[in-house]
Amino acid sequence: MCAQMCPTNRVQGRCVLQGRCVITVLFLLITGGVGLYFLTTEVALKSFNASEVQETSKGSSTISNSSKTLFNEQGNKTEKLEDVKEEFGEGSEARIGRMVAFTVKNLDGEGESNKFLMQTRPDWAPIGVQRFEEMTESNFWSGVRFFRVIDDFIAQFGISGDPSISKKFRKMPLKDDPVNKSNKRGTVSFATSGSNSRTTQLFINLKDNEYLDAYGFSPIGKIVKGMDVVDRIYSEYGESAPRGNGPIQGQIQSEGNVYLEKDFPKLSYIKKARFKS
């Protein structure tokens, strides 16, 4: 069901494995001449040093509001997986899906850059995760703007800066995933304009938006590090026109980053997004 029925704010639209496995033989149990080896594996994952990591026309999505050395390039201090696991509740969840590191530029509209880390969750939304990971593999996210950011609601992104790529994906909508996880703060979901209409637009929930679950917005993952960076994505343009001063989504689709760079220069944007393993 399209969420256009709601009157106000609308959403339009592997950590690098540090190849070190320490395998320790805990004990050798010999019974009837058969040797049983019990092994444990400690895997150290390298993280990064960040503070914490609809358009209104047809085919648009609307929601209403009732590389492996990526983190070594600057010599950043690293953290172990255990530091990230606290974000999940259960350590075993840290092994599900893949980790994607986003480098975002023009935070607060002032040129600064920083990183956040997202974990995909194919156990929540396998169809959406497959599309997201394919887009990441193809370097889709480089240069993509956060074109609609509403404080205490969502940060929306995912329209390519190249109109020809946008046109291609508009012809490739996804089937819906069931909503298996609520739209809590930090989760990432595809925007949709109705049943089986997801393409490339996503949004990060800036607060708990559980009511969106009923409209079919199925989270595909969550930010596990760097939500303070996400909170600095430029939001002063606000809602998309005509309700606010933000970009017109149809014009982004047709003109791409030429339009955004000229008329909305303060928008934060993704410099690169890379799998950490």
FIMIFI-89068 format. One line per field, with one value per residue (C-alpha): residue in one letter; x negated, y, z. Coordinates in Angstrom, 3 decimals. Example, Ala and Ser with C-alpha at 12.3 -4.5 7.8 and 13.67 -1.06 7.14 Angstrom:
% FIMIFI-89068
rest	(a|s) .
X	(-12.300|-13.670) .
Y	(-4.500|-1.060) .
Z	(7.800|7.140) .
END
This chain:
% FIMIFI-89068
rest	(m|c|a|q|m|c|p|t|n|r|v|q|g|r|c|v|l|q|g|r|c|v|i|t|v|l|f|l|l|i|t|g|g|v|g|l|y|f|l|t|t|e|v|a|l|k|s|f|n|a|s|e|v|q|e|t|s|k|g|s|s|t|i|s|n|s|s|k|t|l|f|n|e|q|g|n|k|t|e|k|l|e|d|v|k|e|e|f|g|e|g|s|e|a|r|i|g|r|m|v|a|f|t|v|k|n|l|d|g|e|g|e|s|n|k|f|l|m|q|t|r|p|d|w|a|p|i|g|v|q|r|f|e|e|m|t|e|s|n|f|w|s|g|v|r|f|f|r|v|i|d|d|f|i|a|q|f|g|i|s|g|d|p|s|i|s|k|k|f|r|k|m|p|l|k|d|d|p|v|n|k|s|n|k|r|g|t|v|s|f|a|t|s|g|s|n|s|r|t|t|q|l|f|i|n|l|k|d|n|e|y|l|d|a|y|g|f|s|p|i|g|k|i|v|k|g|m|d|v|v|d|r|i|y|s|e|y|g|e|s|a|p|r|g|n|g|p|i|q|g|q|i|q|s|e|g|n|v|y|l|e|k|d|f|p|k|l|s|y|i|k|k|a|r|f|k|s) .
X	(0.000|-1.402|-1.823|-0.746|2.476|0.670|0.653|-2.762|-6.453|-6.914|-9.708|-9.947|-11.125|-32.588|-34.197|-37.678|-38.568|-42.050|-43.018|-43.877|-42.161|-43.616|-42.699|-43.161|-42.783|-40.877|-41.235|-41.578|-39.090|-39.901|-37.103|-37.289|-40.254|-38.403|-39.955|-37.488|-38.942|-37.159|-38.270|-37.394|-38.048|-38.675|-38.104|-39.390|-37.536|-38.926|-36.555|-36.989|-37.638|-34.455|-32.863|-29.985|-29.034|-9.250|-9.165|-5.550|-5.142|-4.374|-6.990|-8.139|-8.207|-6.428|-6.203|-4.271|-4.997|-1.968|-38.076|-39.841|-42.228|-39.413|-40.034|-43.798|-44.258|-44.543|-46.203|-43.049|-42.895|-40.971|-38.506|-37.668|-34.384|-33.486|-33.202|-30.623|-28.723|-27.277|-25.096|-23.433|-22.467|-23.576|-27.088|-25.911|-23.960|-27.235|-27.923|-24.734|-24.868|-27.705|-29.244|-29.281|-31.326|-29.951|-32.157|-29.950|-31.111|-29.727|-28.441|-26.495|-26.833|-30.368|-32.598|-33.636|-33.666|-33.295|-32.129|-29.318|-28.964|-25.862|-25.122|-22.832|-20.271|-19.167|-17.302|-15.002|-14.547|-16.407|-15.100|-15.939|-19.357|-20.255|-19.444|-21.358|-24.447|-24.392|-24.208|-27.132|-29.210|-28.596|-29.714|-26.193|-26.451|-29.387|-28.159|-24.613|-23.038|-20.950|-18.298|-15.538|-16.489|-13.893|-15.048|-13.713|-12.272|-14.372|-17.391|-16.494|-18.923|-19.358|-18.645|-21.650|-23.483|-23.364|-19.861|-20.488|-21.068|-17.942|-15.928|-17.283|-16.326|-12.832|-12.168|-13.428|-11.089|-11.471|-8.892|-8.077|-9.730|-7.502|-8.131|-10.118|-11.760|-10.396|-11.559|-13.510|-16.169|-19.169|-17.393|-17.586|-14.586|-13.712|-11.262|-8.227|-5.319|-3.097|-3.179|-6.207|-7.614|-11.015|-13.905|-16.938|-15.735|-16.348|-15.996|-17.668|-15.295|-16.485|-14.065|-11.743|-9.148|-7.293|-4.088|-5.804|-5.775|-2.056|-2.751|-5.120|-8.497|-10.763|-14.198|-17.103|-19.760|-20.888|-23.596|-25.859|-28.453|-28.305|-24.748|-26.245|-27.645|-24.209|-22.746|-25.061|-23.774|-22.649|-18.957|-18.319|-16.654|-14.067|-11.031|-11.018|-9.244|-6.527|-6.027|-9.539|-12.721|-14.276|-14.953|-12.164|-12.597|-11.407|-14.038|-16.750|-15.681|-15.888|-18.900|-20.906|-23.730|-23.972|-20.728|-21.668|-25.161|-23.851|-20.755|-21.466|-25.229|-25.065|-23.574|-25.642|-26.624|-28.261|-31.845|-32.129|-30.583|-32.648|-32.182|-34.493|-34.955) .
Y	(0.000|3.391|5.678|8.752|8.789|10.362|14.175|15.342|14.434|12.115|9.818|9.998|8.013|-7.506|-5.414|-6.149|-9.481|-9.046|-12.436|-13.749|-16.853|-18.253|-21.908|-23.482|-27.162|-27.240|-30.884|-34.260|-36.893|-40.388|-42.956|-46.370|-45.337|-42.409|-39.001|-36.175|-32.723|-29.769|-26.532|-22.976|-20.151|-16.603|-14.196|-10.653|-8.115|-4.703|-1.775|1.912|4.895|6.938|8.574|6.043|4.845|10.161|11.774|12.993|11.683|8.180|5.613|7.566|6.507|8.286|7.836|10.127|10.903|10.920|-1.758|-3.945|-1.189|1.286|1.909|1.743|4.553|7.234|5.034|5.007|3.209|-0.049|-1.848|-5.508|-7.093|-7.284|-3.469|-3.674|-6.658|-4.555|-2.860|-6.198|-7.587|-11.081|-11.597|-14.264|-11.606|-9.942|-12.896|-12.405|-10.537|-8.232|-5.045|-2.003|1.085|4.402|7.470|10.576|14.057|17.509|16.679|19.618|21.151|22.231|19.847|17.527|13.776|10.752|7.148|4.932|1.168|-0.715|-4.406|-6.082|-8.549|-11.100|-12.894|-9.843|-8.999|-11.294|-9.697|-6.164|-7.167|-8.839|-5.637|-3.464|-5.688|-5.796|-2.006|-1.804|-4.200|-2.023|1.180|2.637|4.749|6.985|10.567|9.756|12.609|12.474|14.531|14.478|14.667|15.490|15.930|13.337|11.279|9.947|10.531|9.493|8.715|6.413|8.374|8.030|11.141|9.714|9.981|7.018|4.763|6.052|5.290|1.761|0.945|2.407|-0.489|-3.034|-2.909|-5.498|-7.797|-6.961|-8.573|-9.194|-6.842|-8.987|-6.168|-2.889|0.505|1.417|4.125|3.100|0.605|1.050|0.399|0.752|3.500|2.369|3.872|0.823|-2.940|-4.420|-0.991|-0.782|0.322|2.136|4.659|3.948|5.769|5.597|5.895|8.744|7.721|4.809|4.866|1.636|2.886|2.578|-1.219|-1.312|0.327|-2.422|-0.714|-3.670|-2.974|-4.577|-3.782|-1.409|1.091|-0.619|2.110|5.817|6.958|10.198|10.635|9.917|12.570|15.126|14.547|17.972|18.553|22.286|21.937|19.717|18.336|18.069|20.750|21.902|21.209|22.358|23.761|20.442|19.057|17.901|14.175|14.059|16.632|14.594|11.613|13.587|15.843|14.006|15.619|18.526|19.808|19.028|20.499|23.719|24.309|22.319|22.493|21.782|18.312|15.604|12.821|9.399|9.476|5.697|2.569|-0.604|-4.047|-4.602|-8.269) .
Z	(0.000|-0.897|2.034|0.033|2.017|4.948|4.862|6.008|5.736|2.759|1.784|-1.951|-3.858|4.570|7.435|5.882|7.328|8.675|7.418|10.803|12.014|15.177|15.340|18.709|19.352|22.628|23.259|21.640|22.654|21.587|21.806|20.174|18.147|16.563|17.092|17.505|17.157|18.632|17.163|17.869|15.474|16.478|13.610|13.976|11.868|11.310|11.705|11.096|13.265|13.149|16.136|15.950|12.819|-3.975|-5.934|-6.548|-10.077|-11.362|-10.388|-7.371|-3.763|-0.957|2.803|5.066|8.678|10.976|-0.995|1.557|2.670|2.996|6.659|6.446|3.956|6.619|9.220|11.314|14.625|14.318|16.534|16.952|16.049|19.732|19.743|16.980|18.385|21.176|18.537|17.707|21.088|20.097|18.781|16.332|14.393|13.455|11.148|9.109|5.805|4.776|6.090|3.812|4.652|3.375|3.119|3.186|2.169|2.879|6.339|7.816|4.343|5.195|3.248|6.050|5.434|7.693|7.574|8.749|8.607|7.456|7.848|5.312|6.666|4.060|6.835|7.020|3.325|0.889|-2.318|-1.234|0.091|-3.194|-5.107|-2.620|-2.739|-6.542|-6.612|-4.193|-6.298|-9.368|-7.588|-7.901|-4.748|-5.685|-6.001|-4.865|-2.851|0.307|-1.427|1.176|4.833|7.456|11.031|13.448|10.589|7.682|5.432|1.885|-0.941|-3.928|-7.136|-9.403|-10.488|-14.029|-15.573|-17.873|-14.874|-13.165|-16.316|-16.428|-12.854|-13.177|-15.538|-12.988|-9.965|-7.222|-5.732|-2.140|0.848|3.863|6.762|9.183|11.129|12.405|11.103|14.220|14.377|12.316|10.085|6.306|4.034|0.361|-0.474|-2.428|-4.347|-3.847|-4.160|-5.938|-6.891|-5.162|-7.382|-5.939|-3.375|0.284|3.555|6.941|9.877|12.096|14.839|15.607|12.807|13.565|11.957|8.560|8.952|8.130|4.738|3.639|4.151|4.858|6.408|4.561|7.137|9.837|10.660|13.162|13.501|12.827|13.535|14.794|11.270|9.775|12.085|10.465|6.923|5.710|6.382|5.981|2.559|4.239|2.440|-1.323|-3.321|-3.358|0.357|1.211|-0.266|-1.265|-4.750|-7.054|-7.462|-11.054|-11.944|-10.209|-12.314|-15.544|-14.885|-12.230|-10.304|-12.757|-11.263|-7.663|-7.762|-9.271|-7.128|-3.943|-3.372|0.351|0.041|1.693|-0.683|-0.804|-1.985|-2.002|-0.533|-0.256|1.199|4.119|3.231) .
END
